[in-house]
Every structure is written in structure tokens, then in C-alpha cells.
Amino acid sequence: MSRVLVTGGAKGIGAGVVRALVLAGHDVVFTYRSSGQQAAQLATDMAAVRAGAEVSAMALDLSDKAAVAGFCADVADLGEIAGIVHNAGQSYDTLSMMMAQDKAEAAMQVNFWSFTQIVNALVRPMIARRNGRVIAIGSVTATRANQGNAAYAASKAALEAYMRTLSLETARRGVTANTIAPGFVDTDMMGPYAAYREKMEKQIPAGRFATPDDIGALVAFLMSPQAAYITGATIPIDGGLMASMGLQR
């Protein structure tokens, strides 16, 4: 049994990840920003799912640099952390030539910089133990352009590049680093696209959006001993979206 830290675990993909990890036998500490009630309920529900499971939620605003620094300084209070799943994300949609730098930087802080600080605090002990897992939830937008997604896509592309480098630096010490790149996932983030959902699903070879539990299952596998030889990978989980040329007939 091991303890895993999940950022942004209260709802959506994060909740799917928490569920999968608990069911796979891990204890989980997950962060949330504003979904306190959902976080508390999820922690309670998951602790009841598996006898002896330790599941806890803690408030942390990853956009607050001082708060992230404080969290990293006190990370020893969490106990031994064997895995990190960076799921927390912030979107910022606007046309490329209309990007506001402060808003783009805010997305980069949550999606990328906060994660690098957490890695700095937690991966060195993993290296010392010669065992650990680091997983970043990226996006297909890092390699497949979508109008209005420049800032978000850039932050996810940075995440992928960082993870590839991290994998090279930690592989010999038993720590793996992989990125999961979801396509469209059935979460609150897709709410603004509800009117276009049917059309979008028709362009996905699998014919549907992913569920948070689809993503959680892949995270649980990458966290397992069976995935010890997988590192430096970006794994799409998109129903075949990236395999398609995207041309409609």
C-alpha cells in the first residue's frame, strides 16, 4: 500500500483518479481549490469503500504562489508519498492574438509551475527510496491545435516536455514520469460546449466522450508495479481522436 498525492481531486477527472487509486489499494491525499463540500464527500465515500483506506482532502489554491511554496515546505507532514498525479488545471480560452499575458500566466502557474514546485519537494525522497511514480494529466491540445486554446495548449505542451526530461533524470532510480493526454472528457469543463456535443462525438472514432473513470483506470495502471518499465511516455486516451486525420465526409 502506498500514499499518492492528487492535485485537483474533488471532482471531474480528479475524482475519477481518486476513486481508481483507492480501489487499487492506495491511500490518497488530494487537493481542491473551491469545491470543499464535494471534496469532503468524496473523502468520506472513498474511506468507506475500502476497509482501512486513508483518504483526505486539503484546500490548496495552486494559482497562489505563496500557498504552493508553503505546501511544499510542509510536505513532510503528508508522510511518505510514493506517487504524484497532477490533475489540477485552469483553462483560458481566447484567440491567440487576443491573449492577455496575466491570464495566460495564471493558467501556466496552475497547469505547469505549481507542479514543478511539487515535484521539487517530493521526487527527491522517491529517488532516495528508488521507487516512485509521477503522472501529469496533459491534453491532446498539446499536439493537436484547437481554435482559442493557445494559452491552455501551450501550458500542456510545456508539461509534456518537462515530463520527458524528468523521466530521463529519474529512470535509473526507479521513478517513472508519464503524461496522460485525454481528449474530450465528460466533466463540468465541457459545459460551454454542450450545444456542440453531438457534432463533436460524431468526430470521435469511439463515438463518445471519455468518462473520468476511464482516465482514472489508466492512472491506476501507471501507478502499479506492472508499469515500472513505462516512462517518458505521453499516452493519449481519446477514443481514437489523435489517430484520425479529422476530415469529414
N, C-alpha and C positions, 0 to 999 in steps of 0.2 A: 504494500500500500504506500502511496506517495501523496504529497500535497502539491496541488497545482494552483497557480495564480492565473485568474482570468480577468482581463480588463473589460469593462462594459458588459457585465454578465447578467444584468437584471431582466432583459427582455430580448426579443428577436433572436438573431444568430447567437448572441451571447448566452441566452437562456438555454438554447439547444445544446450548446457546448457544455454548459454546466451539467445539464441532465445526463448527457452521454458520459461525461467523465465520472460522475458519481456512480452511474450504473456499471461502469467499467472497474470500479473498486477504488477510485481515488478520493481523497479528501480535497475540498475546493475552497479557496478564498477568492471571492470575486468582488470587483469594484463596480460602483454605479455613480452617476452624477446627480440625476434628479428623480429617478424612479425608486424612491425609498420604499414605498409600500409594496411595489412589485418585487423588489429585492428581498424584503423581509419574508414575503410569502413564499418565494422560490426557495430561500434557505430553509424555511420550515418544512416545506413539502419534500425537499430532497433529503433532509436529515431523517425523514420518516420512511423514505423509500428503501434505504439500506441500513440495517442494524449496525450501529457503531460509527456511521458516517459523520464526519465533521464538515459542516458546510456553513460558511459565514460570509456576510456581506459587509463591505465597508465603503463609506462615502469617499470619493476622490474625484475632483474635477481636474482632468488631465490638461485642460486649457490653462490652468493656473500653475505657472512655472514654480512658484514658491511652494505650493502644495505638493507638487511632484517631487521637488527636492527634499521636502520634509518626509514624505513617504519613503523615499529611497534611503534616507539617513536612518530611519527607524525600521528598515525592512527585516532586521534580525528578530523583531518582535513577532513576525509571522511564523517563525520556526523554519525548519528545513524545507525549502521549496525545490522540488525536482523538475518542475515544468512551468513554462510561461506560455500563455495564449493571449496574444494582443488582438482583441476584437474591437475595442472601442474605436469609434470613427466619427468624424464630423464631415458633413458634406458642405459644399459651397458651389452652387450652380449658377454660372453666368457665362456669356460668350468670352472667348479668350481676350479680345481687345477691350473688354469692359471690366476686367478683373480689378478689384480693389486690393491693394497689397496687404492691408491689415487683415482683411477677411481671408485671403489666401494663406497668410502666415498663421492665422488661427487654426485653419484646417491642418496645416503642416505640423503645428505644435501637437495637436491631439493625435493625428494619424501616424506621425513619424518621430518627432523629437522626444516626446514623453516616453515612447517605447525604448529609444536608445538609452535613456537615463535608467530605466528599469533594468534593461539588460546589463548595464554597467554595474548595477548593485547586486544582481542575482546570478549572473553567469560565472563569475569567478569562483564562488563556492561550488558550483556544479563541476567546473574544471578540476577543482581540488579533489572532488569525490569521483571524478572520471565518469560521470553519468549525469545526463540532463537532456531536456527537450525544450526547444524554443520554436514556437509556431506563431506566424503572423497571418492574420486574415487580410489578404490583399483584395484584388478585384480584377476582373477581366479588362476593366477600363485602363489598366496599366499598359496593356499591349494592343487593345482594340479601341480606337477613338470613338467618342460619342459626343455630339454637339453639346456645348455647355458644361462639359465635365473637365475642363483643362486643369483647374486647381486640384480637384479631388484626384484625378488620374495621375497628376504629377506626384502627389504625395504617396500614392500607392506604388508608382514606379520606383520612387526613392526607397520605399520599404523593401521591394523585391531586390534591388541592387545591394542594399545593406545586408539583407539576409544571405545572399550568395557569398558575400565577403565573410560574414560571421561564420558561415559553415566551414570555410577553408581554415579559419583560425581556430576552430574548436573540434574538428573532426577527430584528430588523433587523441583527443582527451575524452572521448565518449559522449560528447554533446552534439546533438543534431540540431540543425536550423533549417526549417522549411516554411514555405509560403503556400497558403491555400488561396486560390483565386476563384471566388464564387461568381456566377453570373447573376441573373435576377433571382432574388430570394423573397419569399412571401413574408414580408415584415412591414412594420409601420413606415419604413423609409420609402416603400414603393407606393404609398398612398397618393402622392401627387400624380402618379401615372395610371390611376385606376381606370380612367376613361379609355386608355390605350392598351389595357391589359390583354384583351382578346387578340388584338393585332400582334402584340409582342409575343404572345405564346405561340402563335402560328409560325413565327420565325425561329423558334427554338426547336431543334430536331426532336427533342423528347416531348414537346408539346405542352410543357407546364413549367411553372417557376419551381425552384428548389424550395424545400422546407428547411427551417432552422435545424431540425433533427438530421437532415441529410448532411449538413455541414458538421454537426456535432459528431456523427459517426466517423467521419474522416479524421477529425481531430483526435478522437479516442484511439483510432488505429495508429496514427503517427506518434502518439504518446506511449504506445505499447512496446514491449521488448522486441516484438516481431518487426518493428520498423527501424531497428537500430542501424541498418545499412542505408537508409534513405536520408540524405542530407543535401542541402544546396538546391533542392527542387522547388519549382513552382508548379503546383498541381491544380489544374482547372477543375471545377465542379460546377458545370454549367449546362448540363443536358445536351452537350454537343455543339454549343453555340460557337466556340472558338474553332471548331473543326469545319464549320460552314463558311462558304465564300460570302454569304449574306445576300446573294442575288435572288430576287423574287421573280417567279414565272407566272 
